[in-house]
Amino acid sequence: MIYSLYIINKAGGLVYQKDFTNNLEKLSSNEYLVLAGTFHGVHAITSKISPVHNSSGLEMLETDNFKLYCFQTLTGTKFLLITAPQLNNVDSYMKNIYDIYSDFVMKNPFHTPEMPIRSDQFDQSLLKFINASSAS
């Protein structure tokens, strides 16, 4: 089960946040922004302290209650997916989410890069994908 999706721009600003379950506590707008900025900083630091040369930074954080996956694009946009702890190998989920993002956000001539995502088509396609994924 997928709990939440966050999209963070290359400067560390939260441009999209969506919860897919009602079991999560709602944060204030400011708390979501702080979360995005904090993760952006931690991601940058982990890429520098990694013993692996040219590490991409934090890719997965596992707890007893959830897993947090991070996919960073070549442009520096980060997709954070928060899932149930038993969900493994989210690469196909990330690819599909990125495809939806590419189709309905990046190809939208009215979207300004690095700004908050306001697209009903993106929301609807994302929700349809998440619901189909949860059903299987």
Protein Blocks (a to p, Z undefined) as FASTA:
>chain_A
ZZbdcdddfkopafbdcdfbfkbccddfklmmmmmmmmmmmmmmmmmmpmbghiabjfbd
cdfkbccdddddfkopacdddddfklghjllmmmmmmmmmmmmmmmmmkbcghiacddfk
lmmmmmmmmmmmmmZZ
